Amino acid sequence: MMQKKVEELLEQTIIYSLPSWTHNKEVLTKVLEAHPNIQFVSVVAVDLGGNDTDEKIPVSLFLEDMEEFLSVGVQTDGSSVMLQGIATLNNAKVDLIPDLDVNWFVDYNYDHLYEGNGLPIGTLRIPAFLEHDDKRVDSRSVLKRTADYFTLQIQELLKKHPHLLEELNIASYDEVAEVVLTTATELEFWVKTPEDYADEEKLSTSQMLKEQYWKRTKGSVRTALEETIMLMDKYGFAPEMGHKEVGGITAKIGVTGKLNHVMEQLEIDWKYSTALQCADNELFIRELIEEIFENHGLEVTFLAKPIEGVAGSGKHTHMGAGLKLKNGKYINLFAPKNMQHSYVNTVGWGALMGLLKNYEVVNPFVTSTNDAFNRLKPGFEAPVCIVGSVGHTPEVPSRNRTVLVGLVRDINNPLATRFELRAPNPTTNAYLCIAASYQVMLDGIRAAVESKMDDKQLEAEFSKKAGEEKLYLEKDRAYRSEEDVFEDFTEEERNHLFAKPPATVWENLKGLENYPDKKKVLFYGEVFSEAIVNSYKISMLDQWVKELTGRIIVDNMALVRNCKKLHGADNVTDLDVVNWEKMNAIRNYLMKDSLEKKSLFTQIREAVEAKDFDLVSTLQLEMMEKVSCLKQLYVIYRRNLLEEVNGYHEQYRI
């Protein structure tokens, strides 16, 4: 059987992926020699910032000493990647150790053909771990440890608590062969033609009129989307859907007969996989999307909120778990015995409660950039409250798009039962986000199982009111809402019931220090460590302040300068004068220093230099409010002018 599989692989003209059974010297040698257009090998590790490594190692060197390469890997300098506090300048050596247990992908350069057969030059991308001082310290290793620990703990719980086996319709633990984490992510992104600028008013109006969502794609966007889905299928990602999202405006036909002024939001989904493979898949798919759309003259951005006032891009993350039995049957670990009578089983209730109770130490790995916080605002279905939903009744599954975590279920398909975390965005480090989520879910699972509560008692625990004492969940909080949390609750009520959400990167990172008991959960099974959490915190903090001072303030300075006085002596009204004076006061407050008072921009810079990050965070929020007000006033001011004017637009470029 194995020989036949190898022969089939060798007969393929182009190889897109190499599964784990090929990761040995004998098979790899045959494959690479049969496909000489695969000229390079790249060892792909992912640092704590979510950045992946890429290097071009000639395949001839790989073939010369493959056994050592696969077992020992290669050495590199870790001080230049996001491993702050770990790989320092005086101790920078890290080893990239190939991961032999996941799929490897071949990345083809379709602009560079191999002379021998005319096929595109390929690079075999080998996922790897980063090892420093004999410890694995990268994002992939954290998720690998999570999967291993989760598996071990579920096995122990099943052995120790027979009532779980009964719920799962398993006669004996001896029937269980394997515990599997099933995980999937989605990708939303914006595409546009180069040098085009976003008109926020037009985009906002189009979104309110629902002119784009699930509409037919056209022109180069359609071609690029189709090519992406077809290529994903060749790689074995099992694409499920590609479609327009809510953001965008209708493109125009240029003089060449082709569409121009393209600016729209898309989404691509594909099949779930194991946790680590899921994150690896997403990493590769992002690059496929960028390259294919760029080949069609379209720019791609995975920013969470590229345009203010318009829908941002999410990366909803679906997390489930299951058991493979020795007879080949698969059982969902969260699905209840009777789908019509219960939402989830004991393990499912525990997972949901663990994620929500401990979310303050998960959130720093989910939302870690200024851009990401721009997306998390009420009014755009953005999940800002730590609250979950399971549906109005078990008989009729529903989806509440306003909550942080939702139960996804199909009455007729128990295997589809899973939880959807709605807060991640395309810049979220999928590895750390998924790892932290499963780690805290396990804490809740353990509590639910050991409580010996039945289904109705666990539902009551999850459905508790704020101020109600329960076994596991915190007294002062509520955790369930089947209502629209934005329409049916005021901001004050939301903050009281579901806790006030962080508004800046700094506020979010403080969760790793303000909740020591919850932080300990991350360390169970030595999945995370103090060194890794501290390194991540340093990296995100450094990124936050550098982006704030080097980009955001600089962009806002350009905005202030572009908000110019446009009215002259003719056709001016008292309203024009008043509007201008209001704007000019804000402009001066933001940017103009005097002997008596420093501008807001200067205050932020000085607070950064003083490392007073609480003050930096407060001033950043004030800056955001003032800049938003300035933009709104400027739009009103321009509307009242009779002459057509070319005003500011640079800040809307995406």
C-alpha positions as CSV (number, residue, x, y, z in Angstrom):
1,M,0.0,0.0,0.0
2,M,2.8,2.5,0.9
3,Q,4.7,1.7,-2.2
4,K,1.6,2.4,-4.3
5,K,1.1,5.8,-2.6
6,V,4.7,6.7,-3.3
7,E,4.4,5.7,-6.9
8,E,1.2,7.8,-7.3
9,L,3.1,10.8,-5.7
10,L,6.0,10.4,-8.1
11,E,3.7,10.4,-11.1
12,Q,2.2,13.8,-10.3
13,T,3.5,16.5,-12.5
14,I,3.2,19.1,-9.8
15,I,3.2,18.3,-6.1
16,Y,1.4,20.7,-3.9
17,S,1.8,19.1,-0.4
18,L,3.7,16.3,1.3
19,P,1.8,14.6,4.1
20,S,3.5,13.3,7.2
21,W,4.1,9.7,5.9
22,T,6.5,11.2,3.3
23,H,8.8,12.8,5.8
24,N,11.6,10.4,5.7
25,K,14.9,10.3,3.8
26,E,13.9,7.5,1.4
27,V,10.6,9.0,0.2
28,L,11.7,12.6,0.2
29,T,14.8,11.8,-1.9
30,K,12.6,10.1,-4.5
31,V,10.1,12.9,-4.6
32,L,12.6,15.7,-4.9
33,E,14.7,13.9,-7.5
34,A,11.5,13.2,-9.6
35,H,10.5,16.9,-9.3
36,P,13.7,18.9,-10.0
37,N,11.8,22.2,-10.3
38,I,11.5,22.1,-6.5
39,Q,14.8,23.9,-6.1
40,F,14.6,25.2,-2.5
41,V,13.7,24.2,1.0
42,S,12.5,26.8,3.6
43,V,12.2,26.0,7.3
44,V,9.2,27.9,8.6
45,A,9.0,28.8,12.2
46,V,6.6,31.3,13.7
47,D,7.8,33.7,16.4
48,L,5.7,35.0,19.3
49,G,4.5,37.9,17.1
50,G,3.1,35.6,14.5
51,N,5.8,36.3,12.0
52,D,7.0,33.3,9.9
53,T,10.6,32.7,8.8
54,D,11.5,32.1,5.2
55,E,14.9,31.2,3.8
56,K,16.0,29.7,0.5
57,I,18.2,26.7,1.1
58,P,19.2,24.9,-2.1
59,V,17.6,21.5,-2.3
60,S,20.9,20.0,-3.2
61,L,22.2,20.8,0.3
62,F,19.1,19.4,1.9
63,L,19.6,16.1,0.0
64,E,23.2,15.9,1.0
65,D,22.6,15.7,4.7
66,M,18.9,15.1,5.1
67,E,18.9,13.0,8.2
68,E,20.7,15.6,10.3
69,F,18.6,18.4,8.8
70,L,15.3,16.7,9.8
71,S,16.5,15.8,13.3
72,V,18.7,18.9,14.2
73,G,17.4,21.5,11.8
74,V,19.3,24.7,11.2
75,Q,20.7,27.5,13.4
76,T,19.9,31.1,13.0
77,D,19.9,34.4,14.9
78,G,16.9,34.8,17.1
79,S,17.5,38.4,18.3
80,S,15.9,39.7,15.1
81,V,12.6,38.0,15.5
82,M,9.9,38.5,18.2
83,L,11.5,36.6,21.1
84,Q,12.3,39.6,23.3
85,G,13.7,38.7,26.6
86,I,14.5,35.1,25.4
87,A,16.9,35.4,22.4
88,T,19.0,38.3,23.5
89,L,21.9,39.9,21.7
90,N,24.4,38.1,23.9
91,N,22.5,34.8,23.7
92,A,20.8,34.8,20.3
93,K,21.3,31.3,18.9
94,V,18.1,29.5,18.1
95,D,17.6,26.2,16.3
96,L,14.8,25.7,13.7
97,I,13.6,22.1,14.2
98,P,11.5,20.6,11.4
99,D,8.0,19.3,12.4
100,L,7.6,15.9,10.9
101,D,4.0,15.4,12.0
102,V,2.2,18.0,9.9
103,N,1.7,18.7,6.2
104,W,4.5,20.4,4.2
105,F,3.6,22.6,1.3
106,V,5.4,23.5,-1.9
107,D,5.3,27.2,-2.7
108,Y,5.6,27.8,-6.4
109,N,6.9,30.9,-8.1
110,Y,4.9,31.1,-11.3
111,D,7.0,33.9,-12.7
112,H,10.2,31.8,-12.5
113,L,10.2,28.6,-14.6
114,Y,12.7,25.7,-14.4
115,E,14.5,25.3,-17.7
116,G,14.5,21.5,-17.5
117,N,10.7,21.0,-17.6
118,G,9.2,24.5,-17.9
119,L,7.4,24.1,-14.6
120,P,7.4,26.8,-11.9
121,I,10.3,26.9,-9.4
122,G,9.1,25.5,-6.1
123,T,10.2,25.9,-2.5
124,L,9.4,23.1,0.0
125,R,8.1,24.9,3.1
126,I,8.8,22.8,6.2
127,P,7.0,24.0,9.4
128,A,9.3,24.1,12.3
129,F,9.8,24.8,16.0
130,L,12.2,27.4,17.5
131,E,14.4,26.1,20.2
132,H,16.5,28.3,22.5
133,D,18.6,26.9,25.3
134,D,17.0,23.5,24.8
135,K,13.5,25.0,25.2
136,R,10.9,25.4,22.4
137,V,9.8,29.0,22.6
138,D,7.8,29.7,19.4
139,S,4.1,30.0,18.7
140,R,3.9,26.6,17.0
141,S,5.4,24.8,20.0
142,V,2.9,26.5,22.4
143,L,0.0,25.2,20.3
144,K,1.6,21.7,20.0
145,R,2.0,21.5,23.8
146,T,-1.6,22.7,24.2
147,A,-2.9,19.9,22.0
148,D,-0.8,17.3,23.8
149,Y,-1.9,18.5,27.2
150,F,-5.6,18.8,26.3
151,T,-5.5,15.2,24.9
152,L,-3.9,13.8,28.0
153,Q,-6.3,15.6,30.4
154,I,-9.4,14.5,28.5
155,Q,-8.1,10.9,28.5
156,E,-7.6,11.1,32.3
157,L,-11.1,12.6,32.9
158,L,-12.7,9.9,30.8
159,K,-10.9,7.2,32.8
160,K,-11.8,8.8,36.1
161,H,-15.4,9.8,35.5
162,P,-17.5,7.0,33.9
163,H,-20.6,9.3,33.6
164,L,-18.8,11.1,30.8
165,L,-18.6,7.8,28.8
166,E,-22.3,7.3,29.3
167,E,-23.1,10.8,28.0
168,L,-21.0,10.0,25.0
169,N,-22.6,6.6,24.4
170,I,-19.3,4.8,24.9
171,A,-19.4,1.5,26.9
172,S,-15.8,1.5,28.0
173,Y,-12.8,3.7,27.8
174,D,-11.0,0.9,26.0
175,E,-13.0,1.8,22.9
176,V,-11.3,5.2,22.7
177,A,-8.3,5.4,20.3
178,E,-7.6,9.1,20.1
179,V,-8.6,12.6,21.3
180,V,-8.6,15.2,18.5
181,L,-8.9,19.0,18.5
182,T,-10.9,20.1,15.5
183,T,-10.3,23.8,14.6
184,A,-11.0,26.1,11.8
185,T,-10.5,29.8,11.0
186,E,-12.1,32.0,8.4
187,L,-10.4,34.9,6.6
188,E,-12.0,38.3,5.7
189,F,-9.9,40.8,3.8
190,W,-10.2,43.9,1.5
191,V,-9.0,44.1,-2.1
192,K,-8.6,47.3,-4.1
193,T,-7.0,48.6,-7.3
194,P,-3.7,50.5,-6.6
195,E,-3.7,54.2,-6.0
196,D,-7.4,54.2,-5.2
197,Y,-8.7,55.9,-2.0
198,A,-11.6,55.0,0.1
199,D,-14.5,57.3,0.3
200,E,-15.8,56.6,3.8
201,E,-19.2,58.2,3.1
202,K,-19.9,56.1,0.0
203,L,-18.7,52.9,1.7
204,S,-20.8,53.5,4.7
205,T,-23.9,54.2,2.7
206,S,-23.3,51.1,0.6
207,Q,-23.0,49.0,3.7
208,M,-26.2,50.4,5.2
209,L,-28.0,49.7,2.0
210,K,-26.6,46.1,2.0
211,E,-25.4,46.5,-1.5
212,Q,-22.4,44.2,-1.4
213,Y,-23.0,41.2,1.0
214,W,-23.0,37.9,-0.9
215,K,-23.4,39.7,-4.2
216,R,-21.9,38.3,-7.4
217,T,-18.2,39.0,-7.9
218,K,-17.1,40.5,-11.2
219,G,-14.0,41.0,-13.4
220,S,-10.5,40.6,-11.9
221,V,-11.9,40.1,-8.4
222,R,-14.0,37.1,-9.6
223,T,-11.1,35.6,-11.5
224,A,-8.7,36.0,-8.6
225,L,-11.2,34.6,-6.1
226,E,-11.9,31.6,-8.4
227,E,-8.2,30.9,-8.9
228,T,-7.6,31.1,-5.2
229,I,-10.3,28.6,-4.4
230,M,-9.1,26.2,-7.2
231,L,-5.5,26.3,-6.0
232,M,-6.5,25.8,-2.4
233,D,-8.3,22.7,-3.5
234,K,-5.1,21.4,-5.2
235,Y,-3.2,21.9,-1.9
236,G,-5.9,19.8,-0.1
237,F,-7.3,22.6,2.0
238,A,-10.9,21.6,1.0
239,P,-12.2,25.2,0.4
240,E,-15.9,25.5,1.3
241,M,-16.8,29.0,0.2
242,G,-15.6,32.3,-1.2
243,H,-17.9,35.3,-1.2
244,K,-18.3,39.1,-0.9
245,E,-18.6,40.5,2.6
246,V,-20.5,43.5,3.8
247,G,-17.9,46.1,2.9
248,G,-17.3,47.7,-0.5
249,I,-18.7,49.7,-3.3
250,T,-19.5,48.9,-6.9
251,A,-16.5,49.0,-9.2
252,K,-16.5,51.0,-12.5
253,I,-15.6,50.1,-16.1
254,G,-12.5,52.0,-17.3
255,V,-11.6,53.0,-20.8
256,T,-9.9,49.6,-21.4
257,G,-13.1,47.8,-20.8
258,K,-11.9,46.4,-17.5
259,L,-13.1,47.2,-14.0
260,N,-11.3,49.8,-12.1
261,H,-11.9,51.6,-8.8
262,V,-12.2,48.2,-7.1
263,M,-12.7,48.3,-3.4
264,E,-14.5,45.5,-1.7
265,Q,-14.4,43.0,1.2
266,L,-14.2,39.3,0.7
267,E,-14.2,36.1,2.8
268,I,-12.8,32.7,2.1
269,D,-13.6,29.6,4.2
270,W,-12.1,26.1,4.2
271,K,-12.4,22.8,6.1
272,Y,-11.4,22.3,9.7
273,S,-8.3,20.4,10.7
274,T,-6.4,19.6,13.8
275,A,-5.4,22.6,15.8
276,L,-1.8,22.9,14.7
277,Q,-2.5,22.0,11.1
278,C,-5.3,24.6,11.1
279,A,-3.0,27.4,12.0
280,D,-0.4,26.2,9.5
281,N,-3.0,26.1,6.8
282,E,-4.1,29.6,7.5
283,L,-0.5,30.9,7.3
284,F,0.0,29.4,3.9
285,I,-3.5,30.4,2.5
286,R,-2.9,34.1,3.4
287,E,0.2,34.1,1.1
288,L,-1.8,32.4,-1.6
289,I,-4.5,35.0,-1.5
290,E,-2.0,37.9,-1.5
291,E,0.0,36.5,-4.5
292,I,-3.0,35.6,-6.6
293,F,-4.8,38.8,-6.2
294,E,-1.6,40.8,-6.8
295,N,-1.1,38.9,-10.0
296,H,-4.4,40.4,-11.1
297,G,-3.3,43.9,-10.2
298,L,-5.2,44.0,-6.9
299,E,-3.9,45.0,-3.5
300,V,-4.8,42.9,-0.5
301,T,-4.9,44.0,3.1
302,F,-5.6,41.8,6.1
303,L,-5.9,44.8,8.5
304,A,-8.7,44.4,11.0
305,K,-10.1,47.9,10.3
306,P,-8.6,49.5,7.2
307,I,-11.3,52.1,6.9
308,E,-13.0,53.8,9.8
309,G,-16.8,53.8,9.8
310,V,-17.0,50.7,7.7
311,A,-17.1,47.0,8.6
312,G,-13.7,45.6,9.7
313,S,-12.3,42.2,8.8
314,G,-12.7,39.3,11.2
315,K,-11.2,35.9,11.5
316,H,-13.8,33.9,13.4
317,T,-12.2,30.9,15.0
318,H,-14.2,27.7,15.4
319,M,-13.0,25.2,18.1
320,G,-14.3,21.8,18.8
321,A,-13.0,18.4,20.0
322,G,-13.8,14.8,19.4
323,L,-12.9,11.2,20.0
324,K,-11.8,8.7,17.4
325,L,-12.9,5.2,18.5
326,K,-11.0,2.0,17.6
327,N,-13.8,0.9,15.4
328,G,-13.3,4.0,13.2
329,K,-16.3,5.9,14.6
330,Y,-15.9,9.6,15.5
331,I,-17.8,11.2,18.4
332,N,-18.1,15.0,19.0
333,L,-16.8,15.7,22.5
334,F,-19.2,18.6,23.0
335,A,-22.5,17.3,21.5
336,P,-25.2,16.1,23.9
337,K,-26.8,12.7,23.8
338,N,-30.1,14.2,22.6
339,M,-29.6,17.2,20.3
340,Q,-33.3,18.2,20.7
341,H,-33.3,18.3,24.5
342,S,-29.9,19.8,25.3
343,Y,-27.5,22.4,23.9
344,V,-24.3,20.7,24.7
345,N,-23.0,18.0,27.1
346,T,-21.0,18.3,30.3
347,V,-17.7,18.8,28.5
348,G,-19.3,21.4,26.2
349,W,-20.7,23.4,29.1
350,G,-17.3,23.3,30.8
351,A,-15.4,24.4,27.7
352,L,-17.8,27.4,27.1
353,M,-17.6,28.5,30.7
354,G,-13.9,28.1,30.9
355,L,-13.3,30.3,27.9
356,L,-15.6,33.1,29.1
357,K,-14.5,33.0,32.8
358,N,-10.8,33.2,31.9
359,Y,-11.0,35.4,28.7
360,E,-9.1,38.3,30.3
361,V,-5.9,36.2,29.8
362,V,-6.9,35.0,26.4
363,N,-7.8,38.4,25.0
364,P,-4.2,39.7,24.9
365,F,-3.4,36.9,22.4
366,V,-6.6,37.7,20.3
367,T,-6.5,41.5,20.1
368,S,-3.0,42.9,20.3
369,T,-2.7,45.8,17.8
370,N,-4.1,49.3,17.5
371,D,-5.7,48.3,14.3
372,A,-7.5,45.4,16.0
373,F,-9.0,47.7,18.6
374,N,-10.3,49.9,15.9
375,R,-12.5,47.0,14.7
376,L,-13.9,46.2,18.1
377,K,-16.6,48.9,18.3
378,P,-20.3,48.6,18.9
379,G,-22.5,49.0,15.7
380,F,-20.4,46.7,13.5
381,E,-21.4,43.3,15.0
382,A,-18.0,43.4,16.7
383,P,-17.8,41.4,19.9
384,V,-16.6,43.7,22.7
385,C,-18.3,42.0,25.6
386,I,-17.3,38.8,27.4
387,V,-20.6,37.0,27.0
388,G,-21.8,33.9,25.2
389,S,-24.8,32.5,23.5
390,V,-26.1,29.0,23.0
391,G,-29.5,29.7,21.4
392,H,-33.1,30.4,22.4
393,T,-34.1,26.7,22.6
394,P,-32.2,23.4,22.0
395,E,-34.7,22.5,19.3
396,V,-34.0,25.5,17.1
397,P,-30.3,26.5,16.8
398,S,-29.8,30.2,16.5
399,R,-26.8,32.5,16.0
400,N,-26.3,35.6,18.0
401,R,-23.8,37.7,16.1
402,T,-23.3,40.3,18.9
403,V,-21.7,38.0,21.5
404,L,-18.0,37.0,22.0
405,V,-18.6,33.2,21.9
406,G,-21.4,31.5,20.2
407,L,-22.4,27.8,20.0
408,V,-22.6,26.5,16.5
409,R,-24.8,23.4,16.1
410,D,-26.9,21.4,13.7
411,I,-29.8,19.4,15.1
412,N,-29.2,16.7,12.4
413,N,-25.4,16.6,12.6
414,P,-24.0,16.3,16.1
415,L,-20.5,16.3,14.6
416,A,-20.9,20.0,13.7
417,T,-21.2,21.1,17.4
418,R,-18.4,23.6,18.2
419,F,-17.8,27.1,19.6
420,E,-17.1,30.2,17.5
421,L,-14.8,32.8,19.0
422,R,-15.8,36.0,17.1
423,A,-13.1,38.4,18.3
424,P,-10.0,37.3,16.3
425,N,-9.0,39.3,13.2
426,P,-6.6,38.5,10.4
427,T,-3.7,39.9,12.3
428,T,-4.3,37.7,15.4
429,N,-1.6,35.1,16.0
430,A,-3.7,32.0,15.3
431,Y,-1.3,29.7,17.1
432,L,-1.3,31.6,20.5
433,C,-5.0,32.5,20.2
434,I,-6.1,28.9,19.7
435,A,-3.6,27.6,22.4
436,A,-4.8,30.0,25.0
437,S,-8.5,29.3,24.2
438,Y,-8.2,25.5,24.5
439,Q,-6.1,25.9,27.7
440,V,-8.8,27.9,29.5
441,M,-11.5,25.7,28.0
442,L,-9.9,22.7,29.7
443,D,-10.0,24.5,33.1
444,G,-13.8,24.8,32.7
445,I,-14.1,21.2,31.5
446,R,-12.3,20.0,34.5
447,A,-14.6,22.0,36.8
448,A,-17.8,20.9,35.1
449,V,-16.9,17.2,35.1
450,E,-15.8,17.2,38.7
451,S,-18.9,19.1,39.8
452,K,-21.1,16.0,38.8
453,M,-23.8,18.5,37.8
454,D,-26.4,17.4,35.3
455,D,-27.3,19.2,32.1
456,K,-29.9,21.5,33.6
457,Q,-27.7,22.4,36.5
458,L,-24.8,23.3,34.2
459,E,-27.1,25.4,32.0
460,A,-28.3,27.2,35.1
461,E,-24.6,27.9,36.0
462,F,-23.9,29.3,32.6
463,S,-27.2,31.3,32.6
464,K,-26.6,32.9,36.1
465,K,-27.5,36.5,36.7
466,A,-24.9,39.1,37.8
467,G,-24.6,38.9,41.6
468,E,-25.7,35.3,41.8
469,E,-23.4,32.9,43.6
470,K,-22.4,29.8,41.6
471,L,-19.9,27.0,41.7
472,Y,-17.4,28.1,39.0
473,L,-18.4,31.3,37.3
474,E,-17.7,34.7,39.0
475,K,-20.4,36.1,41.2
476,D,-20.6,39.7,39.9
477,R,-20.8,38.8,36.2
478,A,-23.4,37.5,33.8
479,Y,-22.1,35.2,31.0
480,R,-25.1,34.5,28.8
481,S,-27.2,36.7,26.5
482,E,-29.6,35.6,23.8
483,E,-30.4,39.2,23.2
484,D,-28.7,41.8,21.0
485,V,-26.1,43.1,23.5
486,F,-25.8,46.4,21.7
487,E,-29.5,47.1,21.1
488,D,-31.0,45.7,24.3
489,F,-28.4,46.9,26.8
490,T,-26.9,50.3,27.4
491,E,-23.1,50.7,27.5
492,E,-23.3,51.1,31.3
493,E,-25.4,47.9,31.6
494,R,-23.0,46.0,29.3
495,N,-20.0,47.1,31.4
496,H,-21.8,46.1,34.6
497,L,-23.0,42.7,33.4
498,F,-20.1,41.6,31.2
499,A,-17.2,43.7,32.5
500,K,-15.8,46.7,30.8
501,P,-13.7,45.7,27.8
502,P,-10.2,47.0,27.3
503,A,-9.9,49.8,24.8
504,T,-6.2,49.9,24.1
505,V,-3.4,47.4,23.7
506,W,-2.0,48.4,27.0
507,E,-5.3,47.9,28.8
508,N,-5.5,44.5,27.3
509,L,-2.0,43.4,28.1
510,K,-2.6,44.4,31.7
511,G,-5.0,41.4,31.9
512,L,-1.9,39.2,32.0
513,E,-0.9,40.8,35.3
514,N,-4.3,41.8,36.8
515,Y,-5.7,38.3,36.9
516,P,-2.9,36.1,38.4
517,D,-5.2,33.1,39.1
518,K,-6.5,33.1,35.5
519,K,-2.9,33.5,34.2
520,K,-1.9,30.3,36.1
521,V,-4.3,28.4,33.9
522,L,-2.1,29.2,30.9
523,F,0.8,27.5,32.7
524,Y,-0.9,24.2,33.4
525,G,1.0,21.3,31.7
526,E,3.9,23.8,31.0
527,V,2.1,24.9,27.9
528,F,2.9,28.6,28.3
529,S,5.7,29.8,30.6
530,E,6.5,33.0,32.3
531,A,9.3,33.6,29.8
532,I,7.0,33.2,26.8
533,V,4.2,35.3,28.3
534,N,6.7,38.0,29.3
535,S,8.3,37.9,25.9
536,Y,5.0,38.2,24.2
537,K,4.0,41.1,26.4
538,I,7.3,43.0,25.7
539,S,6.9,42.4,22.0
540,M,3.3,43.7,21.8
541,L,4.0,46.6,24.1
542,D,7.0,47.6,21.9
543,Q,4.9,47.3,18.8
544,W,2.1,49.4,20.3
545,V,4.2,52.4,21.3
546,K,6.4,52.3,18.1
547,E,3.3,52.2,15.9
548,L,1.6,54.9,18.0
549,T,4.5,57.4,17.7
550,G,5.9,56.4,14.4
551,R,2.7,55.9,12.4
552,I,-0.5,56.8,14.1
553,I,0.6,60.3,15.3
554,V,2.4,60.9,12.0
555,D,-0.7,60.0,10.0
556,N,-2.8,62.2,12.3
557,M,-0.4,65.1,11.8
558,A,-1.0,64.7,8.0
559,L,-4.7,64.7,8.7
560,V,-4.5,67.9,10.7
561,R,-2.5,69.6,8.0
562,N,-4.9,68.4,5.3
563,C,-7.9,69.9,7.2
564,K,-7.3,73.3,5.7
565,K,-9.4,76.5,5.6
566,L,-11.2,76.3,2.3
567,H,-13.6,79.3,2.3
568,G,-12.6,82.7,1.1
569,A,-14.2,86.1,1.4
570,D,-16.9,85.3,-1.2
571,N,-19.9,83.1,-0.5
572,V,-18.8,82.6,3.1
573,T,-21.5,82.3,5.8
574,D,-21.3,82.7,9.6
575,L,-21.7,78.9,9.8
576,D,-18.6,78.4,7.7
577,V,-16.7,80.6,10.1
578,V,-18.0,78.9,13.2
579,N,-17.3,75.4,11.8
580,W,-13.7,76.4,10.9
581,E,-13.1,77.9,14.3
582,K,-14.2,74.7,16.0
583,M,-12.0,72.6,13.7
584,N,-9.0,74.9,14.1
585,A,-9.3,74.7,17.9
586,I,-9.1,70.9,17.7
587,R,-6.2,71.1,15.2
588,N,-4.2,73.4,17.6
589,Y,-5.1,71.2,20.6
590,L,-3.8,68.1,18.8
591,M,-0.7,69.4,17.2
592,K,0.4,72.9,18.2
593,D,2.8,73.5,21.1
594,S,3.0,76.8,22.9
595,L,5.1,78.1,25.7
596,E,2.2,77.6,28.1
597,K,0.9,74.3,26.9
598,K,2.0,71.2,25.0
599,S,-0.1,69.6,22.3
600,L,-1.7,66.2,22.7
601,F,0.7,64.7,20.3
602,T,3.7,66.0,22.3
603,Q,2.1,64.8,25.5
604,I,1.8,61.3,24.1
605,R,5.4,61.2,22.9
606,E,6.7,62.4,26.3
607,A,4.5,59.8,28.2
608,V,6.0,57.1,25.9
609,E,9.6,58.3,26.7
610,A,8.7,58.3,30.4
611,K,7.2,54.7,30.1
612,D,4.0,55.9,31.7
613,F,1.9,53.6,29.8
614,D,-1.3,54.2,31.8
615,L,-1.1,57.8,30.7
616,V,-0.2,56.9,27.1
617,S,-3.3,54.7,27.0
618,T,-5.5,57.5,28.3
619,L,-4.0,60.1,26.0
620,Q,-4.4,57.7,23.0
621,L,-8.1,57.4,23.7
622,E,-8.4,61.1,23.9
623,M,-6.5,61.5,20.6
624,M,-8.8,59.0,18.9
625,E,-11.9,60.9,20.1
626,K,-10.5,64.3,19.0
627,V,-9.4,63.0,15.6
628,S,-12.8,61.4,15.0
629,C,-14.5,64.7,15.9
630,L,-12.2,66.7,13.6
631,K,-13.0,64.4,10.6
632,Q,-16.7,64.6,11.2
633,L,-16.6,68.4,11.5
634,Y,-14.5,68.7,8.3
635,V,-17.0,66.6,6.3
636,I,-19.8,69.0,7.5
637,Y,-17.7,72.0,6.8
638,R,-17.0,70.9,3.2
639,R,-20.6,70.0,2.5
640,N,-21.6,73.7,3.0
641,L,-19.1,75.0,0.4
642,L,-20.4,75.9,-3.0
643,E,-17.1,75.3,-4.8
644,E,-15.9,71.7,-5.5
645,V,-12.8,71.2,-3.4
646,N,-10.1,68.5,-3.3
647,G,-9.6,67.9,0.4
648,Y,-7.9,65.4,2.6
649,H,-8.1,61.7,1.8
650,E,-4.6,60.3,2.4
651,Q,-5.7,58.7,5.7
652,Y,-8.2,56.6,3.9
653,R,-5.7,54.9,1.7
654,I,-5.7,51.1,2.2
